[in-house]
Amino acid sequence: MNTKTEETPLYVNLNYNNEVIRLAQNENPYGASPKVLEAIQKNIKSVSLYPDVILTELKEKLSIKNNVSPNEIIVAPGSCALIAQLISRLVKSDENVVISKLSFIAYKLCAKIYNRECREAEMENYHVSLKNILSLTDVKTKLIFIANPNNPTGTFFTKTELLSFLKEIPPTTYVVLDDAYNEYVTAQNFPDVLSIYKQYENIIILHSFSKIYGLAGLRIGYGIMQKPIIDDFEANRVPFSVNSIANIAVLAALDDIEYLQKCASENAKEREFLINKLRMLEYNVIESQSNFIFLYFSTTEKRDNVYDVLFKNKIVVRKMDTFGDNKAFRISIGKPEENKKIVECLTKYNK
């Protein structure tokens, strides 16, 4: 285990009170589906009972949703837990992990926790460069983590780009496609990772219920991967890691497709509004396919000045220092009135 904790890019504390507008953690501003809350309330007394350790019903439902065998699905207390387990179980001490710079910090964090070498590829115009990732791989590369859309920039790569990349990856290297923000994508040329998964045995897909499903506080996610990997994972982890309320919540959430579609539609509309308005105010905003937008500045001072304006107006966004960029911040897409307040604050500031 890594004892040099001061070098580890830890999460920052963002537990502000209810008086602020929380736009820092990419949470669903509309919360969980009412049907989820109803299911939780109906089953609240079950907290005194141990949960289903096998999660049979949930795995069956996820297998139908993704058209894969239940034996290819593993459920965990958040996708971060799966990232950690992938590194701890698949990467030997003399092997390495490859990621993109300015990507989800859990990849690098978990690699450091387990003392595994983590190589970071340069981006190109805030896009993940599959070419640069490929250039860092060698015979000792065991895992490649790629989020699509990328967190925190919101950019994406196409099906053509992904397939060309995969042709160059040996079967001994696993490519982990982090699909946490997939439901927010509106681009037509976005890759269908499930169809690609069925073509390559070294593909692993990660999913989260923390974003569009609105269940971040319950810590639950899942992975799709080959059965031998899952068998090893199941044999080497703590039982009862997914709690019963999380299980109940996800079962209800998966049934409420209409609510998910409404959240995705609202996000797309508000994302376009916020990008257009901020660009009219001459801010540098990256085109996004997710539930957040990425703003970059010429200096840290300019970034901090704009951040402070929002913070003084009780709007909390996320500085990108822990992600590796001290001249940028990320804004989660909020409700219409929250996004309008951002525009109003920055319009006054620009004057």
N, C-alpha and C positions, 0 to 999 in steps of 0.2 A: 504493500500500500504506500501511497505517496505521503510523506510527512511534511513536505514543503507546501503547506496550505496557503502561505502568503502569496505564492505564485499562481494559485488557481483562480480563474476569473469567476468569482462567485456571483450569484444573483444578488441584486440590490433589493433592499426592503421597500416595497411599494404598497404597503398596507395603510393607505390613507383613509380618513374617515369618510362618511357618506356625504359630506358637504362638498366634496370636490367631484369634478368630472373625470372619471378614470379612463384615460385613453392611452395607457402605457403597456398593457399586457395582452393586447389582441383578443380580449374577451368579447363574447357576444353581448352587445349592449341591451338586447331584448331579453336576455336570460334564457333559461331552459323553457322548453315547451310547457304550457299549462297542463298537458296530459302527463308530463313527467312529474310535476309537482303533486298532481293528484295521486299518481301511483306511489310516490314516496310517502305521502300522508296516509294512504290506505294501508301501507305495509310498515309503518313506523315502529310498530311493536316487535318487528322481526329483528331489531338490533340486539336483542338478548340471545339470539341464536347464531351459531356459526354459519358462515355462508357456504354455498355450494362450491367446494374446492375444484371441481372439474368444470363448472360453468357450462354444463351440457346444453341448456336451452339457448344461451347467448351464442355459443359457438355454432349451433345449428342455424340460428338466424343470420349470423354473419357469413356463414358459408353460402347460404341462399343469396344474400345480397351481393356477394363477390364472385359467385359461381366457382367456388373452390371447395375442396373437401374440408370438413371440420378438423381433420388431422393436420391441415396446413395452417391452422389459426391458433395463435397464442394470445391470451388476454393478460394484461399486466396493469399495475397501478400507475398508469401514465406511460406514454411512449418513451419518456426519459429513462424509465426503468428498463425498457427493452434495449435502448442505446447502450446503457451500462452493461447489460448482460451480453449483448453481442460482442462488445470489446473484451469483457472478462473471459468469455468462453471460447471465442473464435480466434483471438489474436494472441500469439505467443510472445514471450518477452523480447525476442529478437526480430519480430515482425512489426509492420507499421500500418498506420491508418492515414488515409488521404482525404482531405476536405477542401472546401473553398474558403478563402478569406472572406470575412464579413458574412458568415453563415451562422446557423443556430449554434449558440455557445455551448450547448450540452454535449456536442460531439467532442470538442476540445477539452471540456471539463472532465468528461468521463475518461478520455484517454490519459489525462494527467493523473486522475485518481488511481488508475491501474498501471501507471508508469509505462505507458506505451508511446512510442514515437508517433507524433501527429504532424503530418506535413500539410502545409496550407498553400494552395494554388492562388495565384493572383487573379483578380477579377478583370473583366473588360467592360468598361463603362457601366459598372454596377451590375453586370450580368455574370452569372457563374460561367466560367470558361471551361468547358469539357476538354478542350485541347490542352489547357494548362494543367488540369487535373491529371490527364493522361501522361503528360511529360514528367510528373512526379512519381508515377507508379514504377515499381520494379518487381522482381520475383518475390520480394519479402512483403509486398503490399497485400494485406488480408482483407481489409474493409475500405470501401469508398462510400462516404456519406454524401448524399445530394438531396437537398430539399427543393421541391418544385411545386408551386412557386417558392422562391428563396425567401427565407426570413433572415434579415430584416428588409431587404430591398424590394421584395414583391415582384421581381422579374422572373422570367421563366425561359426554358428551352423547349424546342419543338420535338415532335415525334421523330422527324428526320434526323435531327441533331443527336438525339438520344440513341437511336438505332445505329448510327455511324460510330458513336462512341463505344457502344457495347460490343461491336464487332472486333474492337481492338483489345478488349479486356479478357484475360485468360480465365478459364472456368474455376481456377483455384482462388480467384479474387472475388469476393462478394460485393455487389453493388447494392447499397441500401437506399431506396427511393423513399424519402420522407414526404408523405402525402397529406400532411396535417391541414393544409389550406386548400385542398383540391376542390371542395364544394363551392368555393368563392370564384373559381375561374370562369371567365366568359369567352376567352380566346378560342377560336375554332381549331387552331393547329396545336392545341395542347395534347400531349401524348396520353393514350389510354394505357396506364401502367399495368392493368390486369391482363390485357392481351399480350403485353410484352413479357410479363412474368411467366406466362405459359410457354414462352419460346426459350427462356433462359433459366436454367436451374440455379444459377448463382445470383438471381435477383431476390431481394428481400424488400417487402413493402411495409411501411409503418403508417398507422392511422391514429388520430387523436379524437377524443370526444370533448376536448377542452375548448374548442373553437366554435364552430357553427352550432354544435349541439348544446353549448352553454353549460357544460358540466365540469369546468376547470377545478372547482373545489372538491370534487369527488375523486379525482385522480384515477382515471381509467383510460386505457388505450389498447390497441391490439396490433399484432403483426401478422403478415402472411409470408410464409417461408416453407421450405421443404421439410417434410416430416422428421428426418433424422436430426435436424437442428432443434426442432421443437421437443423431440423426445429427450435430448440432452438438457435443454433448458428446464423442462418440467421436472427432471430428476435432480436438478441442482439449484432449486430456489425455495424460498420459505413458503410453506403452504398457507392458504387463506389470505394471500396478499391482496386480493380484490375483495372489498367489503360488500356486504349484501345490498346496501342501499345503492351503491354505484351500479351493481348488477341490475337491480330493479329499474333504476333510472334509464339506463341504456336500452333495456328491452322496450320501455315505453317510448323513448326518443326515436328509435328505429322505425316505429310504427307511424310516427307523425310526420310523414313526408311533406304534407302541405305546409307545416310550420317551417321546415327547413327551406323549402322553396321560397317562402315569404321572406325569411331572413336573408337568403342569398340575393333575392331581387332587390330588397331594400339596400343591402350593402353595395351592390353594383351601382345603383342610382346615386347613393350618397358618396361613393368613392369618386365617381365622375364629377359630381358637384364640387367636392373639396379640391380635387386636382385642378380643375379649371379655374376656380376662384383664386387659389393660391398662385397659380401661374400668372393670372392677371395682375396679381400683386408683385410679380417678378421674383417669386421664390423658385428655387431649383427643386423640382419635384419629379421623382422617377415614376414612370408609368407602372402601375401596379395591377396584379391579377389576384390580389389577396384582400384581407380585411384590414389593411393598414397602408399607409403611404410613407415614403422615405424622403426626407428633406436634407439636402447637403448645403454647406456654406463654405465661403472662402477661408474663414478663420474660425478658431474655437471661440474667440470673443464674440463674433457676430452670432454664432450659434447660441451661445449662452445668453446673449441679450434677448433674443427672440424667445428662448425657453423661459426666461424669467418673466417676460410679459405674460405668457400663458399661465405660468405658475401663480403669479400675483392675482390672476383672474380665476384662480381655482380650477385650472385645467392642467392635468398631469399627463405629460407625454414621456417618451423614453429616450434619454440620451444614449448614444451608441458607443460610448467609451468601452464598455465591457465587451462589445462585439468587435472592437478594433478600429473604430473611427471616432475621433474626438471632435469632428467638425460636422456632425450630423445628428439628427434625432428622428424618431419614428412616431407617427401618430396613428393610433388605432381608429378605424372608422366608427363614429358614434351614431347616436340618433340625430335626426334632422336638426333639432334645436341645439344640440351640442356642437355639431359641425358649423352651424350658422354663428354660434358664439365665437368659435375659433376665427372665422373670417372677420367678424366684427372687431375682435381684439387686434388682429394684425392689420386691419385697414386703418384703425386709429393710430397704431404704432407707426405705420409707414408715413402718415402725415406729419 
